[in-house]
Amino acid sequence: MKKIKITLHKDGTQKVEVLGAVGAECVEFTKELEKRLGKPIGERELKPEYDLTEPVIEPEREVE
């Protein structure tokens, strides 16, 4: 199952990360969200999973 993890930093920057996706799925999965967030600040960093063909299962974690 694909999930989006959003981290908001105190300086106003944000990080959008996709969990459970491989290849270009992650870019397509966040396209609409990125459009709504507005002009990006910084550059897109692709995770190693971008080059995989099978998803990596992330363990569930509680948010504090």
C-alpha positions as CSV (number, residue, x, y, z in Angstrom):
1,M,0.0,0.0,0.0
2,K,1.4,3.4,-1.0
3,K,1.5,6.1,1.7
4,I,2.6,9.7,1.6
5,K,4.7,11.0,4.5
6,I,4.9,14.8,4.8
7,T,7.4,16.5,7.1
8,L,7.0,20.2,7.9
9,H,10.1,21.8,9.2
10,K,10.2,24.9,11.5
11,D,11.8,27.0,8.8
12,G,8.7,26.5,6.6
13,T,10.2,23.9,4.3
14,Q,8.5,20.7,3.6
15,K,9.5,17.2,2.6
16,V,7.1,14.9,0.8
17,E,8.1,11.2,0.8
18,V,6.3,8.2,-0.7
19,L,6.4,4.9,1.1
20,G,5.5,1.5,-0.5
21,A,6.0,2.6,-4.2
22,V,8.6,1.7,-6.7
23,G,9.8,3.3,-9.9
24,A,8.0,6.3,-11.3
25,E,4.9,5.4,-9.3
26,C,6.1,7.8,-6.5
27,V,6.3,10.8,-8.8
28,E,2.9,10.1,-10.3
29,F,1.4,9.4,-6.8
30,T,2.4,12.9,-5.5
31,K,1.8,14.9,-8.7
32,E,-1.6,16.4,-7.6
33,L,-0.4,17.0,-4.0
34,E,2.7,18.9,-5.3
35,K,0.5,21.0,-7.6
36,R,-1.6,22.0,-4.6
37,L,1.4,22.8,-2.4
38,G,2.6,25.4,-4.9
39,K,6.0,26.2,-6.3
40,P,8.6,23.8,-5.0
41,I,11.5,25.0,-2.9
42,G,14.6,22.9,-3.4
43,E,15.1,19.9,-5.6
44,R,13.4,16.5,-6.0
45,E,15.5,13.7,-4.5
46,L,14.7,10.2,-5.7
47,K,15.1,7.4,-3.2
48,P,16.8,4.1,-4.1
49,E,13.3,2.5,-4.5
50,Y,12.9,4.6,-7.7
51,D,15.2,2.0,-9.4
52,L,13.4,-1.1,-8.0
53,T,10.6,-3.1,-9.6
54,E,9.1,-4.6,-6.4
55,P,7.9,-2.5,-3.4
56,V,9.8,-2.4,-0.1
57,I,7.4,-3.0,2.9
58,E,7.9,-0.3,5.6
59,P,7.0,-1.3,9.2
60,E,4.1,0.6,10.7
61,R,5.2,3.3,13.2
62,E,3.2,5.5,15.6
63,V,3.4,9.3,15.2
64,E,4.0,11.1,18.4
